Amino acid sequence: MQDQTKKGVEVMRVVDLSHTIEVAMPSYPGTPGPIFQSLSSIGEQGFAEQLLTLSSHTGTHVDLPSHILSAGSSLDAFGVERFAGKGIAIDLRGIADGIISVEALHPFRDLIKESDFLLLCSGWNQYWGSADYYAGYPVLSSETARWLTGFHLKGVGVDMISVDAADSVDFSVHRILLQKEILIIENILCPPFLLHSLFFFCCFPLKISGAEACPVRAVALIDE
């Protein structure tokens, strides 16, 4: 009976693209890290429960327009379908000057046209947990960010701590994308086998009222 139920059912490989939320994990400079506090234990109360204190921008997370724009939409305005769709991961490990130009993405324009989510894979995740993670990562130029708004994207993800440079004061890339309600997913994992092939991408946040950002469990679903 078990073999029969599997017949005709599409088998999907589920790939985790999220960092683990844990004490002393990397956080954006100035943002406090998560705190875990025990509220009860199996030994004393018969059940375990924890109090979790964490920033809405902890780990792998999604930025909503209200993160940057005073009149921007918060999480409440986005249905769950906005956090899932066709994804494409682009290899940007060869970017040398720290700027992701239109020319760097232009060869992939047809794949981007087919996608709901664009993941920019710079290889910067290799520095996760070290001081190097917080600066020097490649970023979209303002021109490239505006070029991306010409596609029908639900979101742009990066394997870096931000889509803007560490010393940015105007957060121009955030602003350009979020003004078009293109969601931003930061601190993703991006395994090389995902590159340049379409897959199904999900980055579901908790359903928190008024949230300007929220940690997500980002995953890729791949046909096998």
N, C-alpha and C positions, 0 to 999 in steps of 0.2 A: 504493500500500500504506500509506503514512504517513497519508493522509486516512482510510482505512478503520479503522485502529487507533484513531483519535481518536473515531470515531462511538460514541455511547453512553457515553463516558467523561466523568464529571463534572469540569469544570474548576474548580479552586480558586485563588483569589488568596491568596498567602502574604504577610502583613504583619508585618514585624519590629517588635517592641515592646521591644527590648533596647538598652541603651546599649553603646557600644563600650568594651571594656576597653583602656586605654592609660595610659601614664605621665602623671602629674599630673592624672588624672581626679578628680572629686569623691569623697571618702570620708567616712564617718561620723566626726565629730570624735574624735580619739584613735586612729583606725584607720589604720595605714600604707597608703599607696597601693601599687599593683603595681610590681614591679621586673622588668625584662626583661634577662637576661644571655645573651650569646652563648657557646655551648659549642663550636661548630664553624662553619666557613664553607665555602662551595663553593670559594673560592679556595685554602684551605689543606688541608682534609680531603676535599673533593669532595662534601660535603653540608652542609646548614645545619641547626642544632639550637639551641634556646634553653632556658634555665632560667627558668621563670616562678615568681615568688614573690608570692603574693597572699592576702589575707584571704578567709575563706569568705563574708564579707559584702560582697564587692566588686561594685560596679555593680548591675545587675539581678539579684536573688538571691532565693532562697526561704529562709524561716526555718522550722525544724522545732521541735517541742515541746521538745526537749532544749536549745534555745537559752536558754530561760527557766526551765523546770521541771526540778528536780533528778532527778525520776523520769520525765521526759518521753521519748518515743520519738525516736530518731535516724533518720537517713535510711534505715538498713537495714530499718526496720519498714514502709516504704512501698513498695508495688509501683509499677511504672512507670505503671500506669493511674491512680494518684492525681494525676498531674501533667498530665492531659489531660481535657477535657470541654467541655460547653457553657458559653460565657461571655457576659456582658452587661457593657457599659461604661456607667456612669451619669455624666451631666454634673453636676458640682458646682462649676462655675466661678462660680456666683452666690453661693456661701457667703460671707457677709459677716463673721460674728462669730468665725470660726475653729473652730467646733464643728459637726461633722456630726451632726445630731439625728435621732431616729427620724422626726420629721415630714418631714425632707428626703428620706428614702428611702422613706417609706410609699407615695407614689404609684407607685413602681416595684415594689411587693411581688409582683405577679403575674409580672413578668419575672424577679425574683430567684428565685421558686419554680421556674421552669423551668430555672434555671442551676446549674452546678456551681462556676463561678468568677464572683465579683463584682469588677469593676474600678472603683475610685473615681477619677474623672478630675477633678482640681481645677484643672488648667492650671498647676500649680506647676513643671512641667518647663521653663517659659520661663526659670526662674532657674538651670537647670543650668549649672554652671561659674562661678557668682558666689557671693559670700558670702551673698546673700539666700536661697539654696537651703536653708540649714541651720536656719532658724528661721522661725516665723510661719506655717507651713503649716497648713491645716485638719486636724483629727484627729477621729476618732470619739469620741463621749462613751462612758463606760462603759456607760450604758444602751443606746446604739445597738449597741455591740459585743455585749451580751447578747442584744438583739433579733435580731441576725443569727445567733446560735447556734441559733435556732429554725428556721432553714432547713436544708436538706440540702446545705450548701456544702462543696466540697473546699478552697476557698481564697478569700482576699480579697487583691486587689492594689491598690497605690496608686502614683501618679506622684510620690511624695515619698520622702524619705530614711528615713522611719519611720512606723509607724502610731501611735506615741506622740509626744507633744510633746517638743521638744528638751530641756526642763528636767525631764522625768519621772524620778522615782527608783524608782518601783515598776513601771513598764511595764505598767500595768493592762490596756491594750487587747491587747498581746501576750499577756498572761497569760490573759485571758478567751477569746480565740480559740484559742490553742494548747492550753488545757485540754480543748477539744472537738476537738482534732486538726484544726482548720481552718488550713491552711497560709497563710502570709503572704508575699506577693511584693512586694518594695519596689523603688523606682526603675524602674518600668515607663514606657514611652512610651505615649501614649494619643491617637492622631489623632482629630480630631473626627468623621470619617466612620464611626467604629465605634459612635458613641453610640446607645444605645437600640434596637439590633438584635442579635439573637442571632447568634453566630458560634462556631466551634470554637477553643478556646484550648489551647495547650500551653506548658509551662514546665519542660522536662526538665533536671534537674541531672546532673552527672557522678555515677557510681556509686561514691561514696567511703565507705568503712567508718567508721561512728561519727560522721558529719558532723552538726553541729547547724544548719548552713546551707550553701548552695552557690550560686555563680553559675549562672544559667540562661540559655538562649536562649528567651525568651518570644516566641511568635508567635500571630497570629490567622489562621485559615483561613476565607475568605469565599467563598461560592458565587458564581459568575459565569455 
